[in-house]
Amino acid sequence: SAKQYQQAQAALEGLGIGHLAQQDFLTLSGGQQQLVFFARTLARPAHLLILDEADSAVDFQNHHKMMAQLRHHVQKHQSIALFCTHQPDIALQYADHLLIMQKGKILHQLEISQCSDRMIESALQDIYSHIRLAKQWGQYLVGWRDTDESEDEHFLLE
């Protein structure tokens, strides 16, 4: 329908990829394809979105566009998004709630606005023992003392 076409085009434009609408999907790069799939998800009104590493093949700039559009979508439609990521900095920047999981088990459930920086850092250290948090300009910066990482870690944004 015309309404669905407009919603799809608006989702593509919101991600800055409106120019890809007329291209053959198979000619797009992996990151572009992932952005198109993401736009398709946002074009459909839903009360619950479940996204498993939807950001894995996109570059830094598009990654942040995706997360900003997801946040806008959630606020506009009063919906819930569950977003699984391996990137704690993204989780802390865009999430309201954080579930920290390891090997399929929830280790911590945090409402970010209600937690101290030290509490968040301590929870993250349960899977990344060498993680360090800092805040600059109201955003969390994530760093490591060395490269020791757990193999099965997830940060789930809600």
Secondary structure by P-SEA (a helix, b strand, c coil): caaaaaaaaaaaaaaccccccccccccccaaaaaaaaaaaaaaccccbbbbccccccccaaaaaaaaaaaaaaaaaaccccccccccaaaaaacccbbbbbcccccccccccccccaaaaaaaaacccccbbbbbcccbbbbbbcccccccbbbbbcc
